[in-house]
Amino acid sequence: MTARRHTYAVTVEWHGATTGYRDYSRDHVIQAADHVDIAGSSDPAFRGDPTRWNPEQLLLASVSACHKLWFLHLATEAGLVVTDYVDRAEGVMIEDPATGGGRFERVILRPEVRLRSGDASRIRAVHERAHELCFVANSLNFPVEIAV
């Protein structure tokens, strides 16, 4: 079987003037065809607007949403009727004082699932399989933990 390729395209748009590190806006807009724009900025720790989404939150949201979508698919196949799914995910990022950069150390997903019917003892196994299949988690170079 031949691997299928999927291509995604977004536009990140910013306008301003970089006259000095403290002077320019970090605000930008993330756009994709036929989608609602996302108002983005940097984390407030890096002079960003706290009311806008920052890249770190978007990464965390992507991991969480990918896992949830796989979980729901696999739960259906396992005969679990899920009525609610809430994940209060958390990511830990470390700044590198030597380079000024940083990296994520880990992400912890904390999904809470409510079933209408099905064997609740299967939930953990479904989460484990969802984690194995999640496209986003498989693309990361740090651990993604599932706390269930």
C-alpha positions as CSV (number, residue, x, y, z in Angstrom):
1,M,0.0,0.0,0.0
2,T,1.3,3.4,-0.9
3,A,1.6,6.1,1.8
4,R,-0.8,9.0,1.2
5,R,0.5,12.5,1.5
6,H,-1.5,15.4,2.9
7,T,-0.4,19.0,2.4
8,Y,-1.6,21.8,4.6
9,A,-1.2,25.5,3.9
10,V,-1.6,28.5,6.3
11,T,-0.7,32.1,6.0
12,V,0.7,34.0,9.0
13,E,0.4,37.7,8.4
14,W,2.1,40.5,10.4
15,H,2.4,44.3,9.7
16,G,4.5,46.8,11.6
17,A,8.0,48.0,11.9
18,T,10.8,46.4,13.8
19,T,12.4,49.5,15.0
20,G,13.5,48.0,18.3
21,Y,12.9,44.8,20.3
22,R,10.5,46.5,22.7
23,D,8.8,48.5,20.1
24,Y,7.2,46.1,17.6
25,S,3.9,44.3,18.0
26,R,3.9,40.5,18.2
27,D,0.3,40.4,17.0
28,H,-0.4,38.5,13.8
29,V,-3.3,36.7,12.1
30,I,-3.2,33.0,11.1
31,Q,-5.3,32.3,8.0
32,A,-6.3,29.4,5.9
33,A,-8.7,29.2,3.0
34,D,-12.4,28.9,4.1
35,H,-11.4,29.2,7.8
36,V,-12.0,31.7,10.5
37,D,-8.9,33.7,11.2
38,I,-7.0,33.1,14.4
39,A,-5.7,36.1,16.3
40,G,-2.2,35.2,17.3
41,S,0.7,36.8,19.3
42,S,3.6,35.7,21.3
43,D,3.4,34.5,24.9
44,P,3.0,37.4,27.3
45,A,6.4,36.4,28.7
46,F,7.8,37.5,25.3
47,R,5.9,40.8,25.1
48,G,2.8,39.3,23.5
49,D,-0.9,40.0,23.9
50,P,-2.4,37.7,26.5
51,T,-5.8,37.8,24.8
52,R,-4.5,36.2,21.6
53,W,-3.4,32.6,21.0
54,N,0.3,32.0,21.1
55,P,2.3,29.3,19.2
56,E,2.8,27.3,22.4
57,Q,-0.9,27.1,23.1
58,L,-1.6,26.2,19.5
59,L,0.9,23.3,19.6
60,L,-0.7,22.1,22.8
61,A,-4.2,22.4,21.3
62,S,-3.1,20.5,18.2
63,V,-1.8,17.5,20.3
64,S,-4.9,17.4,22.4
65,A,-7.3,17.7,19.5
66,C,-5.5,15.0,17.5
67,H,-5.6,12.6,20.4
68,K,-9.3,13.3,21.0
69,L,-10.2,12.7,17.3
70,W,-8.4,9.4,17.3
71,F,-9.9,8.4,20.7
72,L,-13.5,9.1,19.5
73,H,-12.9,7.1,16.3
74,L,-11.4,4.1,18.1
75,A,-14.1,4.3,20.9
76,T,-16.8,4.0,18.2
77,E,-15.0,0.9,16.8
78,A,-14.8,-0.5,20.4
79,G,-18.5,-0.1,21.0
80,L,-18.1,2.8,23.5
81,V,-20.7,5.5,23.2
82,V,-19.0,8.6,24.4
83,T,-21.1,11.6,25.3
84,D,-18.5,14.0,26.8
85,Y,-14.7,14.4,26.3
86,V,-12.8,17.2,28.1
87,D,-9.0,17.4,28.1
88,R,-7.3,19.9,30.3
89,A,-3.9,19.5,28.7
90,E,-0.7,21.1,29.9
91,G,2.7,21.6,28.3
92,V,6.0,22.4,29.8
93,M,8.5,24.5,27.9
94,I,12.0,25.3,29.0
95,E,14.0,28.3,27.9
96,D,17.7,27.8,27.1
97,P,19.6,30.8,28.6
98,A,22.6,30.0,26.5
99,T,20.9,30.3,23.2
100,G,17.8,32.4,24.0
101,G,15.7,29.7,22.4
102,G,13.8,26.8,24.1
103,R,11.9,23.6,23.6
104,F,9.0,21.7,25.0
105,E,10.0,19.3,27.7
106,R,6.7,17.4,27.7
107,V,2.9,17.5,27.2
108,I,0.4,15.9,29.5
109,L,-3.0,15.2,28.3
110,R,-5.7,14.8,31.0
111,P,-8.8,13.5,29.1
112,E,-12.0,12.9,31.0
113,V,-14.5,10.8,29.2
114,R,-18.2,10.2,29.9
115,L,-19.8,7.1,28.4
116,R,-23.5,6.5,27.8
117,S,-22.8,2.8,27.2
118,G,-19.9,0.3,26.7
119,D,-17.3,-1.3,28.8
120,A,-15.5,1.6,30.7
121,S,-12.6,-0.7,31.5
122,R,-11.6,-0.4,27.8
123,I,-11.1,3.4,28.0
124,R,-7.4,3.2,28.9
125,A,-6.6,0.8,26.0
126,V,-8.4,3.1,23.6
127,H,-6.4,6.0,24.8
128,E,-3.1,4.0,24.4
129,R,-4.0,3.1,20.8
130,A,-5.1,6.7,20.1
131,H,-1.7,7.9,21.3
132,E,0.0,5.4,19.0
133,L,-1.9,6.7,16.0
134,C,-2.0,10.5,16.6
135,F,-0.3,12.2,13.7
136,V,0.8,15.2,15.8
137,A,2.2,13.3,18.7
138,N,4.1,11.1,16.3
139,S,5.8,14.2,14.9
140,L,7.1,15.6,18.2
141,N,10.5,15.1,19.7
142,F,9.3,15.2,23.3
143,P,7.1,12.9,25.3
144,V,3.3,13.2,25.3
145,E,1.9,11.6,28.5
146,I,-1.7,10.5,28.9
147,A,-3.0,10.8,32.5
148,V,-6.2,8.7,32.7
